[in-house]
Amino acid sequence: MRRLWTCVCALLIAMPVAAQERVSHGFFQDIAVTRPAKAATHTVLLLGAGDKPAVAQAQALARDGALVAAIDVARLQAAFAKDTGPCAFPDGDLENLSHWLQGYARLPDYRPPVLVGQGGGAAIVYAMAAQADRGVFAGVITLGPLSTLALGKPPCKGAGTLFAAQTPLPKVVTLQAVPALQTPWLALGDARALPALQAFAGGTSGAAVRGHGDAIAPLVAAVRALATASARTQPAPPPADVRDLPLVEVPATGAAQPVFAVLLSGDGGWAGLDAEVAGALAARGIPVVGFDSLRYFWSARTPDGLAGDLDRVVRTYAARWQRPRVLLIGYSQGADVLPFAVNRLPAATRATVAHTVLMGLGKRASFEFHVGNWISAGDDDALEIAPEVLRLSADHTLCIEGEGDSDATCARLPPGHVTVRTLPGGHHFGGDYAALADLILRSTGEVAGAAR
């Protein structure tokens, strides 16, 4: 085995790697990103104490084909501490970062990332394995002992399972072992850390503990194994007619309804609100085609081009799922561009649209994503949205706005053009996505027994 690690290291040293660059996104400021010299095959989020100690690890992982983002845990804790929310739990933030990074790197297909943590980062990635939904992350790897979980403020999730329930919750909590994990966890430790890791993880299903001397070669091999195993479980690609589009299928799990939905995501990609609302609709019997706006709009698009692509999606899945009607739903950037596409659909396809639902609609629509979109609202090529909304069918257009959303548009439109519903929680609707799905179905009449 030692000779194998030696060979792996020699190969990694010999292979070229792209230069490091710095990017910022949300809570993750000035993170170091290392790309492989060729197309990335998997993604790694590396959480540790500063990013300089992670340089050798990041370069070795990149030589093995990984897109690597090194995240300084202290800087992340400070960002959480400054946030106005009462608690923190970064599973959604890390997933969103992964979507953004993979879109930024123009990877052809999204793959869940492998999380690697050392120092304070080890506790964070273990918490992700214990709390995140199955499939959000390909797996997590901890290097060395597990410390206390410190996020800069009390954790939002895990009281009574991941750590002891207390009132009030402290900002720093002592982790507990959980009986089973939905995300695979590999703990790598040296001779000093190994006994404590084995005692902690010994009763946890989905956990494995291994000793190591050289921290890099076992790490590279373990990341590759987790990424490969995760890739085998990814959904089948879309049908051939729409395989060129960044789509995610969410099959119905509840009692079948005679309608399906196409949901255009926000500019963060298919994550968070988009995926949660889709899951809630699927649980109510409505299958969903997720349309990843982040990936789609990395290339310049036009209203006519989007309409043509949306037409293909609607026709393909109406036949595939044998549903005669479709709900067209957009969130944030997806909502901004959706009226343009609906107004340009062929008449036959537009006749199958049961309702158009616009969530978090803005004022101007951009048909190409720029990195600057995250830090500035300026886009000289953006188009006014209101005129397109006014062309939609008043009886079949629902606009959902969040209280306090400064960009909200629908309430400013002349009365009678759209049905407007307001929910608490601003642009993200307070995170109550099941209630958001219920509101969509009640307002459009697309639930069993409801009058349209």
C-alpha positions as a Markdown table, in Angstrom:
| # | Residue | x | y | z |
|---|---|---|---|---|
| 1 | Met | 0.0 | 0.0 | 0.0 |
| 2 | Arg | 2.9 | 2.4 | 0.8 |
| 3 | Arg | 4.3 | 1.9 | -2.7 |
| 4 | Leu | 0.9 | 2.7 | -4.1 |
| 5 | Trp | 0.8 | 6.0 | -2.2 |
| 6 | Thr | 4.4 | 6.7 | -3.4 |
| 7 | Cys | 3.3 | 6.1 | -7.0 |
| 8 | Val | 0.2 | 8.3 | -6.6 |
| 9 | Cys | 2.4 | 11.2 | -5.2 |
| 10 | Ala | 4.9 | 10.9 | -8.0 |
| 11 | Leu | 2.2 | 11.1 | -10.6 |
| 12 | Leu | 0.5 | 14.0 | -8.9 |
| 13 | Ile | 3.8 | 15.9 | -8.7 |
| 14 | Ala | 4.4 | 15.3 | -12.4 |
| 15 | Met | 1.1 | 16.6 | -13.6 |
| 16 | Pro | 0.5 | 20.3 | -14.3 |
| 17 | Val | -2.1 | 22.3 | -12.5 |
| 18 | Ala | -3.7 | 25.7 | -13.3 |
| 19 | Ala | -2.8 | 28.8 | -11.3 |
| 20 | Gln | -4.8 | 29.7 | -8.2 |
| 21 | Glu | -7.4 | 32.5 | -8.4 |
| 22 | Arg | -9.5 | 34.4 | -5.8 |
| 23 | Val | -13.3 | 34.6 | -5.9 |
| 24 | Ser | -16.0 | 35.7 | -3.5 |
| 25 | His | -19.6 | 34.5 | -3.2 |
| 26 | Gly | -22.1 | 35.1 | -0.4 |
| 27 | Phe | -20.5 | 34.3 | 3.0 |
| 28 | Phe | -17.4 | 33.0 | 1.3 |
| 29 | Gln | -15.1 | 35.9 | 0.7 |
| 30 | Asp | -11.7 | 35.8 | -1.1 |
| 31 | Ile | -11.6 | 32.0 | -1.3 |
| 32 | Ala | -8.7 | 30.4 | -3.1 |
| 33 | Val | -9.8 | 28.3 | -6.1 |
| 34 | Thr | -7.4 | 25.9 | -7.9 |
| 35 | Arg | -8.4 | 24.4 | -11.2 |
| 36 | Pro | -7.0 | 21.3 | -12.9 |
| 37 | Ala | -5.1 | 21.8 | -16.1 |
| 38 | Lys | -7.8 | 19.9 | -18.0 |
| 39 | Ala | -11.6 | 19.7 | -17.5 |
| 40 | Ala | -12.5 | 19.1 | -13.8 |
| 41 | Thr | -14.1 | 15.7 | -13.0 |
| 42 | His | -15.2 | 16.5 | -9.5 |
| 43 | Thr | -15.3 | 19.4 | -7.0 |
| 44 | Val | -13.8 | 19.7 | -3.5 |
| 45 | Leu | -14.6 | 22.3 | -0.8 |
| 46 | Leu | -11.6 | 22.3 | 1.5 |
| 47 | Leu | -12.3 | 24.0 | 4.9 |
| 48 | Gly | -9.4 | 24.7 | 7.2 |
| 49 | Ala | -7.4 | 27.2 | 9.3 |
| 50 | Gly | -6.4 | 29.7 | 6.6 |
| 51 | Asp | -5.9 | 28.7 | 3.0 |
| 52 | Lys | -2.0 | 28.7 | 2.8 |
| 53 | Pro | -1.6 | 25.4 | 4.6 |
| 54 | Ala | -4.1 | 23.9 | 2.1 |
| 55 | Val | -2.1 | 24.9 | -1.0 |
| 56 | Ala | -0.3 | 21.5 | -1.3 |
| 57 | Gln | -3.5 | 19.6 | -0.8 |
| 58 | Ala | -5.4 | 21.8 | -3.3 |
| 59 | Gln | -2.7 | 21.4 | -5.9 |
| 60 | Ala | -2.5 | 17.6 | -5.4 |
| 61 | Leu | -6.3 | 17.3 | -5.7 |
| 62 | Ala | -6.4 | 19.5 | -8.8 |
| 63 | Arg | -3.7 | 17.4 | -10.4 |
| 64 | Asp | -6.1 | 14.5 | -9.9 |
| 65 | Gly | -8.9 | 16.4 | -11.7 |
| 66 | Ala | -10.6 | 18.3 | -8.9 |
| 67 | Leu | -11.8 | 21.8 | -8.9 |
| 68 | Val | -10.8 | 22.9 | -5.4 |
| 69 | Ala | -12.0 | 25.8 | -3.3 |
| 70 | Ala | -10.0 | 26.4 | -0.1 |
| 71 | Ile | -12.1 | 28.1 | 2.6 |
| 72 | Asp | -10.7 | 29.9 | 5.6 |
| 73 | Val | -12.9 | 28.8 | 8.6 |
| 74 | Ala | -12.0 | 31.8 | 10.7 |
| 75 | Arg | -13.1 | 34.1 | 7.9 |
| 76 | Leu | -16.3 | 32.1 | 7.4 |
| 77 | Gln | -17.1 | 32.3 | 11.1 |
| 78 | Ala | -16.7 | 36.1 | 11.0 |
| 79 | Ala | -19.1 | 36.3 | 8.1 |
| 80 | Phe | -21.7 | 34.3 | 9.9 |
| 81 | Ala | -21.2 | 36.4 | 13.1 |
| 82 | Lys | -21.9 | 39.6 | 11.1 |
| 83 | Asp | -25.1 | 38.2 | 9.6 |
| 84 | Thr | -28.3 | 39.4 | 11.2 |
| 85 | Gly | -29.8 | 36.0 | 11.4 |
| 86 | Pro | -30.1 | 34.4 | 14.9 |
| 87 | Cys | -28.3 | 31.2 | 13.9 |
| 88 | Ala | -26.1 | 29.6 | 11.3 |
| 89 | Phe | -25.8 | 26.2 | 9.6 |
| 90 | Pro | -23.9 | 26.3 | 6.3 |
| 91 | Asp | -25.2 | 23.2 | 4.5 |
| 92 | Gly | -27.3 | 25.3 | 2.1 |
| 93 | Asp | -24.5 | 27.9 | 1.8 |
| 94 | Leu | -21.9 | 25.2 | 0.9 |
| 95 | Glu | -24.3 | 23.6 | -1.6 |
| 96 | Asn | -24.9 | 27.0 | -3.2 |
| 97 | Leu | -21.2 | 27.8 | -3.4 |
| 98 | Ser | -20.7 | 24.4 | -5.1 |
| 99 | His | -23.3 | 25.2 | -7.7 |
| 100 | Trp | -21.8 | 28.7 | -8.3 |
| 101 | Leu | -18.2 | 27.4 | -8.6 |
| 102 | Gln | -19.2 | 24.7 | -11.0 |
| 103 | Gly | -21.1 | 27.1 | -13.1 |
| 104 | Tyr | -18.2 | 29.6 | -12.9 |
| 105 | Ala | -15.9 | 26.9 | -14.1 |
| 106 | Arg | -18.3 | 26.0 | -16.9 |
| 107 | Leu | -18.5 | 22.3 | -15.9 |
| 108 | Pro | -20.9 | 20.5 | -18.2 |
| 109 | Asp | -22.8 | 18.6 | -15.5 |
| 110 | Tyr | -23.4 | 19.4 | -11.8 |
| 111 | Arg | -21.9 | 16.9 | -9.4 |
| 112 | Pro | -22.3 | 17.1 | -5.6 |
| 113 | Pro | -19.0 | 18.2 | -4.0 |
| 114 | Val | -16.7 | 16.3 | -1.6 |
| 115 | Leu | -16.2 | 18.3 | 1.6 |
| 116 | Val | -12.8 | 18.1 | 3.3 |
| 117 | Gly | -12.2 | 19.6 | 6.8 |
| 118 | Gln | -9.3 | 20.0 | 9.1 |
| 119 | Gly | -9.0 | 21.9 | 12.3 |
| 120 | Gly | -12.2 | 23.8 | 12.9 |
| 121 | Gly | -13.3 | 22.7 | 9.4 |
| 122 | Ala | -13.4 | 19.1 | 10.4 |
| 123 | Ala | -16.2 | 19.8 | 12.9 |
| 124 | Ile | -18.1 | 21.7 | 10.2 |
| 125 | Val | -17.9 | 19.0 | 7.5 |
| 126 | Tyr | -18.9 | 16.3 | 10.0 |
| 127 | Ala | -21.9 | 18.3 | 11.0 |
| 128 | Met | -22.8 | 18.5 | 7.2 |
| 129 | Ala | -22.6 | 14.7 | 7.0 |
| 130 | Ala | -24.9 | 14.4 | 10.0 |
| 131 | Gln | -27.5 | 16.9 | 9.0 |
| 132 | Ala | -27.5 | 17.5 | 5.2 |
| 133 | Asp | -30.1 | 15.6 | 3.0 |
| 134 | Arg | -28.9 | 12.6 | 1.1 |
| 135 | Gly | -27.1 | 13.5 | -2.1 |
| 136 | Val | -26.4 | 17.1 | -1.3 |
| 137 | Phe | -22.7 | 16.2 | -0.8 |
| 138 | Ala | -20.8 | 13.3 | -2.4 |
| 139 | Gly | -19.1 | 12.7 | 1.0 |
| 140 | Val | -17.1 | 14.3 | 3.7 |
| 141 | Ile | -13.5 | 13.7 | 4.9 |
| 142 | Thr | -12.1 | 14.9 | 8.1 |
| 143 | Leu | -8.3 | 15.2 | 8.7 |
| 144 | Gly | -7.3 | 14.8 | 12.3 |
| 145 | Pro | -9.3 | 15.1 | 15.5 |
| 146 | Leu | -12.8 | 16.7 | 15.7 |
| 147 | Ser | -12.9 | 19.9 | 17.6 |
| 148 | Thr | -16.0 | 21.7 | 18.9 |
| 149 | Leu | -18.4 | 23.2 | 16.3 |
| 150 | Ala | -18.0 | 26.9 | 16.1 |
| 151 | Leu | -19.9 | 28.8 | 13.5 |
| 152 | Gly | -19.8 | 32.4 | 14.9 |
| 153 | Lys | -23.3 | 32.0 | 16.3 |
| 154 | Pro | -25.5 | 29.2 | 17.6 |
| 155 | Pro | -26.2 | 26.3 | 15.1 |
| 156 | Cys | -29.7 | 26.3 | 13.5 |
| 157 | Lys | -30.0 | 22.5 | 13.4 |
| 158 | Gly | -28.9 | 19.5 | 15.3 |
| 159 | Ala | -29.9 | 20.2 | 18.9 |
| 160 | Gly | -30.6 | 16.9 | 20.7 |
| 161 | Thr | -28.9 | 14.8 | 18.0 |
| 162 | Leu | -25.6 | 16.4 | 16.8 |
| 163 | Phe | -25.1 | 18.2 | 20.1 |
| 164 | Ala | -26.8 | 18.5 | 23.4 |
| 165 | Ala | -30.0 | 20.6 | 23.5 |
| 166 | Gln | -29.5 | 23.7 | 25.7 |
| 167 | Thr | -31.4 | 26.9 | 26.3 |
| 168 | Pro | -30.1 | 29.2 | 25.1 |
| 169 | Leu | -27.8 | 27.5 | 22.6 |
| 170 | Pro | -24.1 | 28.6 | 22.9 |
| 171 | Lys | -22.1 | 29.8 | 19.9 |
| 172 | Val | -19.7 | 26.8 | 20.4 |
| 173 | Val | -21.1 | 23.3 | 20.9 |
| 174 | Thr | -19.5 | 19.9 | 21.6 |
| 175 | Leu | -20.3 | 17.4 | 18.9 |
| 176 | Gln | -22.0 | 14.1 | 19.5 |
| 177 | Ala | -21.9 | 10.9 | 17.4 |
| 178 | Val | -25.1 | 10.2 | 15.5 |
| 179 | Pro | -26.4 | 6.7 | 14.9 |
| 180 | Ala | -26.5 | 6.9 | 11.1 |
| 181 | Leu | -25.3 | 9.3 | 8.3 |
| 182 | Gln | -27.0 | 10.1 | 5.0 |
| 183 | Thr | -23.7 | 11.3 | 3.7 |
| 184 | Pro | -20.6 | 9.0 | 3.8 |
| 185 | Trp | -17.9 | 10.2 | 6.3 |
| 186 | Leu | -14.3 | 9.1 | 6.2 |
| 187 | Ala | -12.2 | 10.2 | 9.2 |
| 188 | Leu | -8.4 | 10.2 | 8.5 |
| 189 | Gly | -6.2 | 10.4 | 11.6 |
| 190 | Asp | -2.6 | 9.9 | 12.6 |
| 191 | Ala | -1.6 | 7.6 | 15.5 |
| 192 | Arg | -2.5 | 10.2 | 18.1 |
| 193 | Ala | -5.9 | 11.0 | 16.8 |
| 194 | Leu | -7.0 | 7.5 | 15.8 |
| 195 | Pro | -8.2 | 6.1 | 19.1 |
| 196 | Ala | -10.5 | 9.1 | 19.8 |
| 197 | Leu | -11.9 | 9.0 | 16.3 |
| 198 | Gln | -12.5 | 5.3 | 16.5 |
| 199 | Ala | -14.3 | 5.7 | 19.8 |
| 200 | Phe | -16.4 | 8.6 | 18.4 |
| 201 | Ala | -17.4 | 7.0 | 15.1 |
| 202 | Gly | -17.4 | 3.3 | 16.0 |
| 203 | Gly | -21.2 | 3.1 | 16.4 |
| 204 | Thr | -22.1 | 5.3 | 13.4 |
| 205 | Ser | -23.5 | 3.7 | 10.3 |
| 206 | Gly | -22.0 | 5.4 | 7.2 |
| 207 | Ala | -18.7 | 6.3 | 8.9 |
| 208 | Ala | -15.2 | 4.9 | 8.4 |
| 209 | Val | -12.0 | 5.6 | 10.2 |
| 210 | Arg | -8.5 | 5.1 | 8.8 |
| 211 | Gly | -5.0 | 5.8 | 9.9 |
| 212 | His | -2.6 | 7.7 | 7.7 |
| 213 | Gly | 0.9 | 9.1 | 7.8 |
| 214 | Asp | 1.2 | 11.1 | 4.6 |
| 215 | Ala | -1.9 | 13.4 | 4.6 |
| 216 | Ile | -2.0 | 14.1 | 0.9 |
| 217 | Ala | -1.9 | 10.7 | -1.0 |
| 218 | Pro | -4.7 | 9.1 | 1.1 |
| 219 | Leu | -6.7 | 12.3 | 0.8 |
| 220 | Val | -6.5 | 12.3 | -3.0 |
| 221 | Ala | -7.4 | 8.6 | -3.2 |
| 222 | Ala | -10.3 | 9.0 | -0.7 |
| 223 | Val | -11.7 | 12.1 | -2.5 |
| 224 | Arg | -11.5 | 10.3 | -5.9 |
| 225 | Ala | -13.4 | 7.2 | -4.4 |
| 226 | Leu | -16.2 | 9.3 | -2.9 |
| 227 | Ala | -16.6 | 11.4 | -6.1 |
| 228 | Thr | -16.7 | 8.3 | -8.3 |
| 229 | Ala | -19.2 | 6.5 | -6.0 |
| 230 | Ser | -21.5 | 9.6 | -6.0 |
| 231 | Ala | -21.3 | 9.9 | -9.8 |
| 232 | Arg | -22.7 | 6.4 | -10.1 |
| 233 | Thr | -25.8 | 7.4 | -8.2 |
| 234 | Gln | -26.6 | 10.6 | -10.2 |
| 235 | Pro | -29.8 | 10.7 | -12.2 |
| 236 | Ala | -29.9 | 9.6 | -15.8 |
| 237 | Pro | -29.3 | 12.5 | -18.3 |
| 238 | Pro | -32.4 | 14.2 | -19.8 |
| 239 | Pro | -34.0 | 12.9 | -23.0 |
| 240 | Ala | -32.0 | 13.4 | -26.2 |
| 241 | Asp | -34.2 | 16.2 | -27.4 |
| 242 | Val | -33.2 | 18.4 | -24.5 |
| 243 | Arg | -29.8 | 16.9 | -23.5 |
| 244 | Asp | -28.1 | 20.1 | -24.4 |
| 245 | Leu | -29.9 | 22.0 | -21.6 |
| 246 | Pro | -29.1 | 22.1 | -17.9 |
| 247 | Leu | -32.1 | 20.2 | -16.6 |
| 248 | Val | -32.9 | 18.3 | -13.4 |
| 249 | Glu | -35.8 | 15.9 | -13.2 |
| 250 | Val | -37.7 | 15.7 | -10.0 |
| 251 | Pro | -40.2 | 12.8 | -10.4 |
| 252 | Ala | -43.6 | 12.9 | -8.5 |
| 253 | Thr | -43.8 | 10.9 | -5.3 |
| 254 | Gly | -47.3 | 11.8 | -4.3 |
| 255 | Ala | -50.7 | 11.0 | -5.9 |
| 256 | Ala | -50.5 | 11.8 | -9.6 |
| 257 | Gln | -51.9 | 15.1 | -10.8 |
| 258 | Pro | -52.7 | 15.9 | -14.5 |
| 259 | Val | -50.1 | 18.6 | -14.6 |
| 260 | Phe | -46.3 | 19.0 | -14.5 |
| 261 | Ala | -44.1 | 21.9 | -13.7 |
| 262 | Val | -41.0 | 23.6 | -15.3 |
| 263 | Leu | -39.1 | 25.6 | -12.7 |
| 264 | Leu | -36.5 | 28.1 | -13.8 |
| 265 | Ser | -34.0 | 28.6 | -10.9 |
| 266 | Gly | -32.5 | 31.8 | -9.5 |
| 267 | Asp | -29.0 | 32.8 | -10.5 |
| 268 | Gly | -27.5 | 30.7 | -7.7 |
| 269 | Gly | -28.3 | 27.6 | -9.7 |
| 270 | Trp | -30.4 | 24.6 | -8.9 |
| 271 | Ala | -30.1 | 24.6 | -5.1 |
| 272 | Gly | -31.9 | 25.8 | -2.0 |
| 273 | Leu | -35.3 | 27.3 | -2.7 |
| 274 | Asp | -35.6 | 25.9 | -6.2 |
| 275 | Ala | -34.8 | 22.3 | -5.2 |
| 276 | Glu | -37.0 | 22.5 | -2.0 |
| 277 | Val | -40.0 | 23.9 | -3.8 |
| 278 | Ala | -39.6 | 21.3 | -6.6 |
| 279 | Gly | -39.4 | 18.6 | -3.9 |
| 280 | Ala | -42.6 | 19.9 | -2.2 |
| 281 | Leu | -44.5 | 20.0 | -5.5 |
| 282 | Ala | -43.3 | 16.4 | -6.4 |
| 283 | Ala | -44.5 | 15.2 | -3.0 |
| 284 | Arg | -48.0 | 16.6 | -4.0 |
| 285 | Gly | -48.0 | 14.6 | -7.2 |
| 286 | Ile | -46.6 | 17.1 | -9.6 |
| 287 | Pro | -43.3 | 16.1 | -11.3 |
| 288 | Val | -40.9 | 19.0 | -12.0 |
| 289 | Val | -38.3 | 19.8 | -14.6 |
| 290 | Gly | -35.7 | 22.0 | -13.0 |
| 291 | Phe | -34.0 | 24.5 | -15.3 |
| 292 | Asp | -30.6 | 25.6 | -13.9 |
| 293 | Ser | -30.5 | 29.3 | -14.8 |
| 294 | Leu | -26.9 | 29.7 | -13.6 |
| 295 | Arg | -25.6 | 27.2 | -16.1 |
| 296 | Tyr | -27.9 | 28.3 | -18.9 |
| 297 | Phe | -27.0 | 32.0 | -18.7 |
| 298 | Trp | -23.3 | 31.6 | -18.5 |
| 299 | Ser | -23.6 | 32.0 | -22.2 |
| 300 | Ala | -25.4 | 34.9 | -23.8 |
| 301 | Arg | -29.0 | 34.2 | -24.5 |
| 302 | Thr | -32.0 | 36.0 | -26.1 |
| 303 | Pro | -35.7 | 36.0 | -25.3 |
| 304 | Asp | -36.5 | 34.2 | -28.5 |
| 305 | Gly | -33.8 | 31.6 | -27.8 |
| 306 | Leu | -35.1 | 30.9 | -24.3 |
| 307 | Ala | -38.6 | 30.6 | -25.7 |
| 308 | Gly | -37.4 | 28.0 | -28.2 |
| 309 | Asp | -35.6 | 26.0 | -25.5 |
| 310 | Leu | -38.6 | 26.2 | -23.1 |
| 311 | Asp | -40.9 | 25.0 | -25.9 |
| 312 | Arg | -38.7 | 22.0 | -26.4 |
| 313 | Val | -38.7 | 21.2 | -22.7 |
| 314 | Val | -42.5 | 21.5 | -22.4 |
| 315 | Arg | -43.2 | 19.4 | -25.4 |
| 316 | Thr | -40.7 | 16.7 | -24.4 |
| 317 | Tyr | -41.9 | 16.3 | -20.9 |
| 318 | Ala | -45.6 | 16.5 | -21.7 |
| 319 | Ala | -45.1 | 13.4 | -23.8 |
| 320 | Arg | -42.6 | 11.7 | -21.4 |
| 321 | Trp | -44.8 | 12.2 | -18.3 |
| 322 | Gln | -48.2 | 12.0 | -20.1 |
| 323 | Arg | -49.4 | 15.3 | -18.5 |
| 324 | Pro | -51.4 | 17.6 | -20.8 |
| 325 | Arg | -50.8 | 20.8 | -18.9 |
| 326 | Val | -47.8 | 22.6 | -17.4 |
| 327 | Leu | -47.1 | 25.1 | -14.7 |
| 328 | Leu | -44.3 | 27.5 | -15.6 |
| 329 | Ile | -42.5 | 28.7 | -12.5 |
| 330 | Gly | -39.6 | 31.1 | -12.1 |
| 331 | Tyr | -37.7 | 32.3 | -9.1 |
| 332 | Ser | -35.5 | 35.4 | -9.0 |
| 333 | Gln | -33.6 | 35.5 | -12.3 |
| 334 | Gly | -35.8 | 32.6 | -13.5 |
| 335 | Ala | -38.8 | 34.7 | -12.8 |
| 336 | Asp | -37.3 | 37.8 | -14.5 |
| 337 | Val | -36.8 | 36.0 | -17.8 |
| 338 | Leu | -39.9 | 33.8 | -17.8 |
| 339 | Pro | -42.4 | 36.4 | -19.0 |
| 340 | Phe | -40.3 | 37.0 | -22.1 |
| 341 | Ala | -40.2 | 33.3 | -22.9 |
| 342 | Val | -43.9 | 32.7 | -22.3 |
| 343 | Asn | -44.9 | 35.6 | -24.6 |
| 344 | Arg | -42.8 | 34.0 | -27.4 |
| 345 | Leu | -43.9 | 30.4 | -27.1 |
| 346 | Pro | -45.7 | 28.9 | -30.1 |
| 347 | Ala | -49.5 | 29.1 | -29.8 |
| 348 | Ala | -49.9 | 25.4 | -29.4 |
| 349 | Thr | -47.5 | 25.2 | -26.5 |
| 350 | Arg | -48.8 | 28.3 | -24.8 |
| 351 | Ala | -52.3 | 26.8 | -24.8 |
| 352 | Thr | -51.0 | 24.0 | -22.5 |
| 353 | Val | -49.7 | 26.5 | -19.9 |
| 354 | Ala | -52.1 | 26.2 | -16.9 |
| 355 | His | -50.4 | 29.0 | -15.0 |
| 356 | Thr | -47.3 | 31.2 | -15.0 |
| 357 | Val | -45.9 | 31.7 | -11.5 |
| 358 | Leu | -43.3 | 34.4 | -10.8 |
| 359 | Met | -41.5 | 34.2 | -7.4 |
| 360 | Gly | -39.3 | 37.1 | -6.3 |
| 361 | Leu | -39.7 | 39.0 | -9.6 |
| 362 | Gly | -37.3 | 41.9 | -10.2 |
| 363 | Lys | -37.4 | 45.0 | -12.4 |
| 364 | Arg | -35.0 | 44.2 | -15.2 |
| 365 | Ala | -34.1 | 40.9 | -16.8 |
| 366 | Ser | -30.5 | 39.9 | -17.8 |
| 367 | Phe | -30.0 | 37.1 | -20.4 |
| 368 | Glu | -26.4 | 36.6 | -19.6 |
| 369 | Phe | -24.7 | 36.0 | -16.3 |
| 370 | His | -21.7 | 38.0 | -15.3 |
| 371 | Val | -19.6 | 37.4 | -12.1 |
| 372 | Gly | -20.3 | 41.1 | -11.3 |
| 373 | Asn | -24.1 | 40.3 | -11.1 |
| 374 | Trp | -23.3 | 39.0 | -7.6 |
| 375 | Ile | -22.0 | 42.3 | -6.3 |
| 376 | Ser | -23.7 | 44.9 | -8.5 |
| 377 | Ala | -27.2 | 45.2 | -9.9 |
| 378 | Gly | -25.9 | 47.1 | -12.9 |
| 379 | Asp | -26.3 | 45.5 | -16.4 |
| 380 | Asp | -26.6 | 47.8 | -19.3 |
| 381 | Asp | -28.2 | 45.1 | -21.5 |
| 382 | Ala | -30.9 | 44.2 | -19.0 |
| 383 | Leu | -34.5 | 44.5 | -20.3 |
| 384 | Glu | -37.5 | 46.0 | -18.5 |
| 385 | Ile | -39.8 | 43.3 | -17.2 |
| 386 | Ala | -43.0 | 45.1 | -16.5 |
| 387 | Pro | -44.1 | 45.4 | -20.2 |
| 388 | Glu | -43.7 | 41.7 | -20.7 |
| 389 | Val | -45.7 | 40.8 | -17.5 |
| 390 | Leu | -48.5 | 43.1 | -18.7 |
| 391 | Arg | -48.8 | 40.9 | -21.9 |
| 392 | Leu | -49.4 | 37.7 | -19.9 |
| 393 | Ser | -52.8 | 36.3 | -19.3 |
| 394 | Ala | -54.1 | 38.1 | -16.2 |
| 395 | Asp | -56.2 | 35.1 | -15.1 |
| 396 | His | -53.4 | 32.7 | -15.3 |
| 397 | Thr | -50.4 | 34.6 | -13.8 |
| 398 | Leu | -49.5 | 34.5 | -10.2 |
| 399 | Cys | -46.8 | 36.7 | -8.6 |
| 400 | Ile | -45.4 | 35.8 | -5.2 |
| 401 | Glu | -43.4 | 38.5 | -3.4 |
| 402 | Gly | -41.6 | 38.6 | -0.1 |
| 403 | Glu | -42.3 | 41.3 | 2.4 |
| 404 | Gly | -39.5 | 43.8 | 2.4 |
| 405 | Asp | -38.1 | 42.7 | -1.0 |
| 406 | Ser | -37.0 | 46.1 | -2.4 |
| 407 | Asp | -36.9 | 44.7 | -6.0 |
| 408 | Ala | -40.5 | 43.5 | -5.9 |
| 409 | Thr | -42.3 | 44.5 | -9.1 |
| 410 | Cys | -45.8 | 43.0 | -9.2 |
| 411 | Ala | -47.4 | 45.1 | -6.5 |
| 412 | Arg | -46.4 | 48.2 | -8.6 |
| 413 | Leu | -48.3 | 47.0 | -11.7 |
| 414 | Pro | -51.7 | 48.4 | -12.6 |
| 415 | Pro | -54.4 | 46.4 | -10.8 |
| 416 | Gly | -56.0 | 43.4 | -12.6 |
| 417 | His | -53.0 | 42.2 | -14.6 |
| 418 | Val | -51.7 | 39.6 | -12.2 |
| 419 | Thr | -52.7 | 37.9 | -9.0 |
| 420 | Val | -50.3 | 39.0 | -6.3 |
| 421 | Arg | -49.6 | 37.1 | -3.1 |
| 422 | Thr | -47.2 | 38.3 | -0.4 |
| 423 | Leu | -45.3 | 36.1 | 2.1 |
| 424 | Pro | -43.1 | 37.0 | 5.0 |
| 425 | Gly | -39.4 | 36.5 | 4.8 |
| 426 | Gly | -38.1 | 38.8 | 2.1 |
| 427 | His | -36.6 | 37.5 | -1.2 |
| 428 | His | -36.2 | 33.9 | 0.2 |
| 429 | Phe | -39.6 | 33.8 | 1.8 |
| 430 | Gly | -38.2 | 32.9 | 5.2 |
| 431 | Gly | -37.2 | 29.5 | 4.1 |
| 432 | Asp | -40.7 | 27.9 | 4.4 |
| 433 | Tyr | -40.7 | 26.3 | 1.0 |
| 434 | Ala | -43.4 | 23.8 | 1.8 |
| 435 | Ala | -45.7 | 26.7 | 2.5 |
| 436 | Leu | -44.6 | 28.3 | -0.7 |
| 437 | Ala | -45.5 | 25.2 | -2.7 |
| 438 | Asp | -48.9 | 25.0 | -1.0 |
| 439 | Leu | -49.5 | 28.7 | -1.9 |
| 440 | Ile | -48.7 | 28.0 | -5.5 |
| 441 | Leu | -51.1 | 25.1 | -5.7 |
| 442 | Arg | -53.9 | 26.8 | -3.8 |
| 443 | Ser | -53.7 | 29.9 | -5.9 |
| 444 | Thr | -53.5 | 28.1 | -9.2 |
| 445 | Gly | -56.1 | 25.4 | -8.3 |
| 446 | Glu | -53.6 | 22.7 | -9.2 |
| 447 | Val | -54.4 | 20.4 | -6.3 |
| 448 | Ala | -56.7 | 17.4 | -6.2 |
| 449 | Gly | -60.3 | 18.6 | -5.7 |
| 450 | Ala | -59.5 | 22.3 | -6.0 |
| 451 | Ala | -61.5 | 24.5 | -8.3 |
| 452 | Arg | -59.6 | 26.3 | -11.0 |
